[in-house]
Amino acid sequence: MSRAVLSIGSNLGDRLAHLRSVIDGFRPRVVAVSPVYSTAPWGGVEQEDYLNAVVLVDDPEFGCRDWLLGGRRLEQAADRVREVRWGARTLDVDVIWCAEAGGTACRSTDPELTLPHPQAHNRAFVLIPWLDVEPDAVLEVDGSLVPVRDLLDGLDAAERAGVRATEFSLAPAKPAEGSLS
């Protein structure tokens, strides 16, 4: 069994549809979905703003690497091209944190899957939506468990202000009252 925090983003094409494809692709493993935020690009490459969200997923059959492989399949289906580091993309699915049976957080230094994500603690566009789905989340940083809220508070105010709420939602529509669905 594993539970994972996935950060998803898109700034090319139908950005919202690309994000929704992650929810659809991991259904019924989706436990919680954050609101959608608009954020400036990170990493210094000139490009359009991103839509970002965090998805909490859980599956008794999945290991941490399965989340990475599933995310890559979804990126490929969205015609993701990896040419420029931190460049524009149709879809980006990052495994931020993962825990296997018993809740023990996975650690990995594999360049393909570094866990916990080595830059998550520096990125408000990950931390803010993560707190929406797990208000008491903690992340290991330099060998210490730190509340995600404290990590966010430690970021520059401009970094935090650059993560703007949108009116978009990735949550499945609720059936109308009185419907049989």
Summary of the structure (lengths in Angstrom):
residues: 181
radius of gyration: 15.9
end to end distance: 29.2
largest distance: 51.6
contacts: 533
relative contact order: 0.22
helix: 29%
strand: 30%
